[in-house]
Amino acid sequence: MPNANIDYVTSHQGQAHITTQNVIDLLAGISGDISGIKKFPQLYDGLANEITEALTIQVKTGAALAGGSFFILEDPFDWLLDAGAVGYSRIDILYLVMYEDPETNVQSCDFVYQVGDLYPNGTTGTAPVAPTGTDITATYPFLRMDMTDGSIVSVTDYAVSYLSNSSLVEQVSDLVEQLEQNVGGTVEQVNTNTQALNGFRFGIDDQGRYGYKKAGADTVTPFRNPTGNAGQGDVLYGKTFSNASQENVAGTMTNRGAWSDTGTGRSNVTIPAGYHNGGGYVNGIGKWDAGRAQGRADETSHTLTIKPFGPGNQYMGIYYDNNLVVYTFADPLGAETSKTIYTKYSGIRW
């Protein structure tokens, strides 16, 4: 039976045989994520940082993975910053750089300070790029420093804490406990609410309207159920209304207010469409005067006279345009009198 091709990585074979990549692959298989810098907060000082002087940021001791490669900072490191300028800002980056000598294959790592370009305050600057070189195998941004007018404004840590099995178990345990408390309280509250409502429920009908269901009912009664039949032209402009099929519709009827007509003559008056508040009027006096003048144009002028006649004026007669209409015995003291009248009568016939 042939032997299987298995590399017993952690075995002792009398010589160094475990490569850096073997360890990276092992850690990747365990953690599932080896991107960036994953620091171990429980080891040493957790790679914490502190501004110790005006232009100095100290990185404390600690251990971490950088792309799966394990490294330890055994002594505190002082990041000494270049001076700034008044009126200008700058972004600096402290990189963790991995090296490999192309001749000896010796591997190492160190911090490399990349200084950013100055830019006027109030504008946007750019962070410096990572260093390059034939012996550089990988670079990782470790810290970022923002400076304004020569003073440190903020320090950003690019490293994140490694999620170990123990910390994962602790977090999951805390989450489960919190979830149980929340769910338990929620279920209890739901039961309390259900009992308080006596089966009263909320829902949405087939037209998308929110409403409620009575105990034992399957249909939803909408909270709002307008049944009006007004249209936009039935409601004043600037007012809104709802009808059986629409909600919050804007009216379009013109508001005429106290509209009035002041014209004269015999022409018809066209009343504009829209709302009228009853305070207006149509000028009827001018129309009446015009009609009266038109009626008189068809009349003729006649004279009605009362006067005595006959021997000794013994009779008193009524004359229409000097035509005797009727007479009677006269009053000796009577005197003649007359009055002009208007009539369409064209004459007297006997």
Secondary structure, DSSP 8 states (H G I E B T S, - for coil): --------TTS--SS----HHHHHHHHHHHHS---SEEE-TTSTTTT-EEEEETTEEEE--EEEEETTEEEEE-S-EEEE-----TTEEEEEEEEEEEEE-TTT--EEEEEEEE----EETTS----------TTEEEEEEEEEEEEETTEEEEEEE--EE---HHHHHHHHHHHHHHHHHHHHHHHHHHHHHHHHHTT-EEEE-TTS-EEEE-TT--S-EES--------GGGSBTT-EE--SS-SSEE--B-EEES--B---SSS-----SSEE-S---B-HHHHHHHHHHHHHTT-EEEEEEEEEESGGG-EEEEEETTEEEEEEE--TT---EEEEEEES------
